[in-house]
Amino acid sequence: MEKRKFLILGHPRSGTGFMAKLFQGFGYDIGHEKMGKDGISSWMFAVEDKQVFGDKSLYRKDFTFDIVIMSMRNPLDIVCSTYYTASDLSLIFRKKHINLEGINKLEMTVKSVLEWYKIIELQKPNLKLYVDKAPEKVLSDFFKKIENRHQVAPTKKINNKVNARSHPPMNLSFIKDNCNQNLVDEFVNFCKIHGYKCE
């Protein structure tokens, strides 16, 4: 069992690539879907399984971590990007760990986001870091606290469009028109819990 400092988790298209770059900007060796000396940022490490992207030899159960970080951005953006750009391999991997049977593609995407974050929440993340809510400042304050330092700042500004992919936009009406009401209600509540107004 190998020990690392940071484990950064999210859902596909939630900003785990950006988070790896952000932590690197603070001087930590964090790999995106590969292991750095200080840890990893990988949505696949939310579950005990081998990765299907990045370093495919990595297995979550082979590592322990001191600090768990949850990566998040506007849930509507995660759903939209996952719906339009996530690969079949990504979906197959997620289906191994959450039940996505008997529902349409959009319902699968919305339910995947909701259920994947439930898995992450069970791991009691030490920090929830939002890509679109001043993550540099939040992370700087967090490092000051855990490292007992007065001044912590990234060495450079990180573009939050890391690993961005082009796709059509999506609004809540599209989800309401194509998903069952219980799922819509749960998704809207999930957005509110994390401080987003999905429209």
Residue frames relative to the residue before (quaternion, step in Angstrom):
aa qw qx qy qz dx dy dz
M 1.0000 0.0000 0.0000 0.0000 0.00 0.00 0.00
E 0.1847 -0.7933 0.5744 0.0809 3.57 -0.68 1.11
K 0.2842 -0.7719 0.5512 0.1402 3.55 -1.06 0.81
R 0.0194 -0.7722 0.6351 -0.0059 3.54 -1.06 0.88
K 0.5963 -0.6048 0.3999 0.3445 3.57 -1.22 0.40
F 0.8471 0.1446 -0.0191 0.5111 3.58 0.69 -1.12
L 0.0537 -0.7326 0.6770 0.0458 3.51 -1.19 0.79
I 0.0929 -0.7991 0.5939 0.0102 3.57 -0.62 1.17
L 0.0700 -0.8274 0.5561 -0.0343 3.55 -0.60 1.22
G 0.1373 0.7621 -0.6292 0.0672 3.54 -1.25 0.48
H 0.5522 -0.5253 0.4935 0.4191 3.52 -1.32 -0.44
P 0.6433 -0.4619 0.3940 0.4665 3.62 -1.15 0.27
R 0.8404 0.1652 -0.1672 0.4884 3.57 -1.06 0.90
S 0.4966 0.6690 -0.4206 0.3591 3.60 1.20 0.48
G 0.6584 -0.5307 0.3150 0.4309 3.59 1.22 -0.09
T 0.3296 0.7644 -0.5056 0.2266 3.61 1.13 0.40
G 0.6036 0.5415 -0.3594 0.4619 3.61 1.13 -0.55
F 0.6360 0.5147 -0.3073 0.4859 3.56 1.02 -0.85
M 0.6555 0.5307 -0.3194 0.4321 3.58 0.89 -0.89
A 0.6148 0.5328 -0.3480 0.4658 3.58 1.02 -0.75
K 0.6665 0.4937 -0.2937 0.4752 3.61 0.92 -0.91
L 0.6416 0.5341 -0.3219 0.4466 3.57 0.98 -0.85
F 0.6756 0.4756 -0.2934 0.4809 3.59 0.87 -0.90
Q 0.6075 0.5379 -0.3488 0.4691 3.57 1.08 -0.69
G 0.6318 0.5468 -0.3195 0.4470 3.57 1.08 -0.76
F 0.6810 0.4372 -0.2758 0.5187 3.57 1.22 -0.46
G 0.6337 -0.5888 0.3085 0.3956 3.57 1.28 0.21
Y 0.5597 0.5914 -0.3996 0.4210 3.58 1.24 0.27
D 0.3809 -0.7091 0.5493 0.2241 3.54 -1.05 0.82
I 0.1470 0.7771 -0.5831 0.1856 3.54 0.04 1.41
G 0.2362 -0.7865 0.5557 0.1301 3.58 -0.72 1.02
H 0.3604 -0.6856 0.5776 0.2577 3.54 -1.19 0.55
E 0.8296 -0.1014 -0.0173 0.5489 3.55 -0.37 1.34
K 0.6835 0.2886 -0.3113 0.5938 3.53 1.21 0.68
M 0.5097 -0.6864 0.4340 0.2841 3.57 -1.10 0.66
G 0.1718 -0.7473 0.6343 0.0982 3.52 -0.94 0.99
K 0.6804 -0.4928 0.3245 0.4346 3.58 -1.20 0.16
D 0.7257 0.3962 -0.2402 0.5087 3.58 1.23 -0.45
G 0.7709 -0.3379 0.1941 0.5039 3.60 1.22 -0.09
I 0.4286 -0.6946 0.5365 0.2143 3.51 -1.35 -0.25
S 0.1802 -0.7188 0.6563 0.1420 3.52 -1.29 0.54
S 0.2732 0.7640 -0.5235 0.2599 3.55 -0.33 1.27
W 0.4124 -0.7064 0.5147 0.2568 3.58 -0.76 1.01
M 0.6269 0.5704 -0.3387 0.4085 3.61 1.10 -0.62
F 0.6303 0.5522 -0.3341 0.4315 3.59 1.18 -0.49
A 0.4173 0.6806 -0.4844 0.3577 3.59 1.25 0.24
V 0.7708 0.2555 -0.1281 0.5694 3.57 1.21 -0.54
E 0.5158 -0.6297 0.4802 0.3269 3.56 -1.24 0.45
D 0.4076 0.6661 -0.5025 0.3709 3.51 0.06 1.35
K 0.5341 -0.5821 0.4847 0.3754 3.58 -1.29 0.19
Q 0.5273 -0.6329 0.4657 0.3231 3.53 -1.09 0.72
V 0.2696 -0.7473 0.5820 0.1739 3.56 -1.21 0.57
F 0.7052 0.2795 -0.2356 0.6076 3.58 1.37 0.07
G 0.7495 0.3596 -0.2671 0.4875 3.57 -1.25 0.30
D 0.7704 -0.2318 0.2313 0.5470 3.55 -0.92 -0.98
K 0.2390 -0.8320 0.4899 0.1034 3.56 -0.15 1.32
S 0.5752 0.5820 -0.3873 0.4248 3.59 1.25 -0.06
L 0.5800 0.6212 -0.3693 0.3759 3.59 1.22 -0.35
Y 0.0820 -0.7773 0.6237 -0.0070 3.52 -1.00 0.99
R 0.5146 -0.6850 0.4182 0.3016 3.58 -0.64 1.10
K 0.6908 0.5127 -0.3049 0.4086 3.59 0.84 -0.91
D 0.5941 0.5765 -0.3620 0.4286 3.60 1.27 -0.16
F 0.7484 0.3696 -0.1890 0.5173 3.60 1.28 -0.15
T 0.1530 -0.7173 0.6638 0.1465 3.51 -1.36 0.43
F 0.1811 -0.7936 0.5770 0.0664 3.56 -1.16 0.66
D 0.4785 -0.6760 0.4871 0.2770 3.56 -1.09 0.74
I 0.8175 0.1253 0.0011 0.5622 3.55 0.91 -0.97
V 0.1708 -0.7729 0.6064 0.0763 3.57 -0.90 1.01
I 0.1127 -0.7801 0.6150 0.0232 3.57 -0.87 1.06
M 0.2343 -0.7555 0.5953 0.1413 3.57 -0.99 0.86
S 0.2306 -0.7735 0.5805 0.1075 3.58 -0.73 1.11
M 0.0677 0.7990 -0.5886 0.1028 3.56 -0.85 1.01
R 0.0190 0.7290 -0.6813 -0.0636 3.51 -1.35 0.41
N 0.7703 -0.3010 0.2163 0.5190 3.60 -1.22 -0.09
P 0.4571 -0.7187 0.4432 0.2796 3.63 -0.56 1.09
L 0.6037 0.5542 -0.3592 0.4466 3.59 1.08 -0.61
D 0.6457 0.5073 -0.3114 0.4783 3.58 1.08 -0.73
I 0.6239 0.5261 -0.3396 0.4677 3.58 1.05 -0.75
V 0.6596 0.5040 -0.3062 0.4661 3.58 0.90 -0.94
C 0.6645 0.5201 -0.3043 0.4420 3.57 0.85 -0.98
S 0.7066 0.4608 -0.2693 0.4645 3.58 0.78 -1.02
T 0.6418 0.5109 -0.3228 0.4722 3.59 1.02 -0.77
Y 0.6500 0.5445 -0.3074 0.4319 3.57 0.91 -0.98
Y 0.7820 0.3684 -0.1790 0.4698 3.57 0.84 -0.99
T 0.8327 0.2859 -0.1103 0.4613 3.61 1.00 -0.69
A 0.5515 0.6227 -0.4204 0.3623 3.64 1.12 -0.36
S 0.4767 -0.6986 0.4677 0.2569 3.55 -1.04 0.82
D 0.6459 -0.4979 0.4073 0.4112 3.55 -1.31 0.27
L 0.6212 0.5554 -0.3391 0.4367 3.58 1.06 -0.75
S 0.6181 0.5353 -0.3302 0.4715 3.57 1.08 -0.75
L 0.6739 0.4943 -0.2930 0.4643 3.57 0.90 -0.91
I 0.6308 0.5340 -0.3301 0.4561 3.58 0.96 -0.85
F 0.6435 0.5229 -0.3147 0.4620 3.58 0.99 -0.86
R 0.6881 0.4814 -0.2880 0.4602 3.58 0.85 -0.97
K 0.6310 0.5486 -0.3286 0.4392 3.59 1.07 -0.74
K 0.5733 0.5821 -0.3813 0.4325 3.60 1.18 -0.39
H 0.7902 0.3459 -0.1399 0.4862 3.57 1.13 -0.65
I 0.7660 0.1706 -0.1407 0.6036 3.59 1.27 -0.22
N 0.4804 -0.6828 0.4758 0.2768 3.56 -1.08 0.73
L 0.0489 0.8070 -0.5825 0.0837 3.57 -0.49 1.24
E 0.3819 0.7502 -0.4598 0.2829 3.56 1.18 0.52
G 0.8373 0.2936 -0.1851 0.4224 3.54 -1.28 0.50
I 0.6712 0.4364 -0.3079 0.5141 3.60 1.19 0.40
N 0.5856 -0.6052 0.4046 0.3566 3.57 -1.19 0.46
K 0.7417 -0.4458 0.2669 0.4242 3.58 -1.29 0.28
L 0.6797 0.4755 -0.3082 0.4657 3.60 0.88 -0.85
E 0.6325 0.5154 -0.3325 0.4730 3.59 0.99 -0.77
M 0.6167 0.5355 -0.3429 0.4641 3.58 1.03 -0.74
T 0.6669 0.5090 -0.3050 0.4507 3.58 0.94 -0.88
V 0.6718 0.4866 -0.2974 0.4727 3.58 0.86 -0.96
K 0.6775 0.4840 -0.2972 0.4674 3.59 0.85 -0.92
S 0.6069 0.5592 -0.3518 0.4418 3.59 1.03 -0.73
V 0.6517 0.5049 -0.3145 0.4706 3.59 0.90 -0.91
L 0.6812 0.4983 -0.2918 0.4501 3.59 0.82 -0.98
E 0.7250 0.4485 -0.2543 0.4567 3.58 0.81 -0.99
W 0.6282 0.5375 -0.3445 0.4448 3.60 1.04 -0.73
Y 0.6757 0.4749 -0.3000 0.4774 3.57 1.00 -0.78
K 0.5672 0.5527 -0.3946 0.4660 3.61 1.13 -0.40
I 0.6256 0.5270 -0.3259 0.4740 3.59 1.03 -0.81
I 0.6695 0.4948 -0.2974 0.4674 3.58 0.94 -0.89
E 0.6507 0.5297 -0.3205 0.4397 3.60 0.91 -0.91
L 0.6150 0.5585 -0.3474 0.4349 3.61 1.07 -0.66
Q 0.6594 0.4967 -0.2999 0.4780 3.57 1.24 -0.42
K 0.3866 -0.7784 0.4328 0.2393 3.56 1.37 0.31
P 0.0728 -0.8356 0.5437 0.0314 3.60 0.52 1.14
N 0.4786 -0.6788 0.4885 0.2675 3.55 -1.06 0.84
L 0.7936 0.0480 -0.0030 0.6065 3.56 1.21 -0.55
K 0.2047 -0.7257 0.6410 0.1433 3.54 -1.13 0.79
L 0.0881 -0.8275 0.5540 -0.0252 3.54 -0.46 1.26
Y 0.1909 -0.8148 0.5452 0.0492 3.55 -0.59 1.24
V 0.4899 -0.6997 0.4495 0.2615 3.55 -0.66 1.19
D 0.7860 0.3396 -0.1452 0.4958 3.57 0.97 -0.91
K 0.6712 0.4441 -0.3044 0.5096 3.61 1.22 0.45
A 0.7156 -0.4896 0.2539 0.4286 3.58 0.46 1.31
P 0.0388 0.8565 -0.5144 0.0158 3.62 0.76 0.96
E 0.5902 0.5734 -0.3786 0.4237 3.62 1.08 -0.63
K 0.6775 0.4872 -0.2862 0.4710 3.58 0.92 -0.95
V 0.6588 0.5077 -0.3123 0.4590 3.59 0.89 -0.91
L 0.6844 0.4775 -0.2869 0.4704 3.57 0.92 -0.91
S 0.6059 0.5514 -0.3455 0.4578 3.58 1.05 -0.73
D 0.6708 0.4881 -0.2925 0.4757 3.59 0.92 -0.91
F 0.6333 0.5328 -0.3214 0.4602 3.57 1.06 -0.78
F 0.6678 0.4927 -0.2989 0.4711 3.58 0.93 -0.88
K 0.6003 0.5522 -0.3594 0.4534 3.60 1.03 -0.71
K 0.6792 0.5000 -0.2794 0.4589 3.53 1.00 -0.89
I 0.7625 0.3919 -0.2314 0.4599 3.60 0.69 -1.02
E 0.7314 0.3930 -0.2346 0.5055 3.59 1.16 -0.52
N 0.3486 -0.7690 0.4679 0.2612 3.56 1.35 -0.05
R 0.4490 0.6578 -0.4682 0.3827 3.55 0.95 0.97
H 0.4890 -0.6789 0.4689 0.2830 3.58 -1.12 0.68
Q 0.8058 0.1598 -0.0576 0.5673 3.56 1.01 -0.79
V 0.1266 0.7500 -0.6392 0.1132 3.54 -0.76 1.13
A 0.1309 0.7918 -0.5842 0.1207 3.57 -0.72 1.04
P 0.5238 -0.6163 0.4690 0.3546 3.58 -1.11 0.58
T 0.5440 -0.6383 0.4426 0.3175 3.55 -1.13 0.63
K 0.7985 0.0093 -0.0095 0.6018 3.58 1.22 -0.40
K 0.5713 -0.5751 0.4628 0.3588 3.56 -1.28 0.44
I 0.2449 -0.7743 0.5701 0.1243 3.57 -0.90 0.96
N 0.4118 -0.6885 0.5419 0.2507 3.57 -0.91 0.94
N 0.3313 -0.7791 0.4941 0.1978 3.61 -0.63 1.06
K 0.5578 0.5873 -0.3999 0.4291 3.58 1.25 0.28
V 0.2278 0.7884 -0.5333 0.2054 3.59 1.17 0.56
N 0.8544 0.0566 -0.0751 0.5110 3.58 -0.91 0.97
A 0.2782 0.7796 -0.5130 0.2271 3.60 1.15 0.63
R 0.1170 -0.7829 0.6085 0.0552 3.55 -1.16 0.67
S 0.4583 -0.6878 0.4908 0.2756 3.57 -1.00 0.80
H 0.1917 0.7567 -0.6091 0.1404 3.55 -1.05 0.83
P 0.6249 -0.5281 0.3992 0.4138 3.61 -1.21 0.32
P 0.5374 -0.6052 0.4633 0.3610 3.62 -1.19 0.37
M 0.1478 -0.7635 0.6187 0.1116 3.56 -1.33 0.19
N 0.1071 -0.7811 0.6090 0.0870 3.58 -1.07 0.66
L 0.7095 -0.4728 0.3081 0.4221 3.55 -1.29 0.23
S 0.5746 0.5997 -0.3794 0.4078 3.60 1.11 -0.60
F 0.6260 0.5382 -0.3296 0.4581 3.56 1.05 -0.77
I 0.6514 0.4981 -0.3035 0.4852 3.56 1.02 -0.82
K 0.6533 0.5195 -0.3125 0.4535 3.60 0.94 -0.87
D 0.6929 0.4898 -0.2721 0.4538 3.57 1.02 -0.81
N 0.7955 0.3310 -0.1393 0.4881 3.59 1.14 -0.56
C 0.7090 0.3981 -0.2574 0.5221 3.59 1.26 0.09
N 0.5667 -0.5887 0.4435 0.3682 3.55 -1.18 0.51
Q 0.6564 -0.5832 0.3213 0.3546 3.56 -1.11 0.77
N 0.6299 0.5421 -0.3463 0.4352 3.60 0.96 -0.76
L 0.6551 0.5056 -0.2997 0.4747 3.55 1.02 -0.85
V 0.6264 0.5284 -0.3278 0.4700 3.58 1.01 -0.83
D 0.6667 0.5060 -0.3056 0.4539 3.60 0.86 -0.94
E 0.6620 0.4989 -0.3070 0.4675 3.58 0.95 -0.87
F 0.6555 0.5145 -0.3148 0.4544 3.57 0.99 -0.81
V 0.6459 0.5125 -0.3193 0.4671 3.60 0.93 -0.88
N 0.6531 0.5034 -0.3075 0.4748 3.59 0.99 -0.81
F 0.6142 0.5459 -0.3316 0.4635 3.58 1.05 -0.80
C 0.6377 0.5217 -0.3181 0.4691 3.59 0.97 -0.86
K 0.6725 0.5049 -0.2959 0.4532 3.58 0.87 -0.95
I 0.6213 0.5545 -0.3361 0.4399 3.57 0.97 -0.86
H 0.7634 0.3581 -0.1917 0.5022 3.56 0.99 -0.82
G 0.6062 -0.6375 0.3242 0.3480 3.56 1.25 0.42
Y 0.5608 0.5784 -0.4004 0.4366 3.57 1.16 0.60
K 0.2424 -0.7267 0.6234 0.1568 3.51 -1.15 0.71
C 0.1779 -0.8116 0.5508 0.0788 3.57 -0.23 1.27
E 0.0179 -0.8153 0.5774 -0.0410 3.56 -0.73 1.09
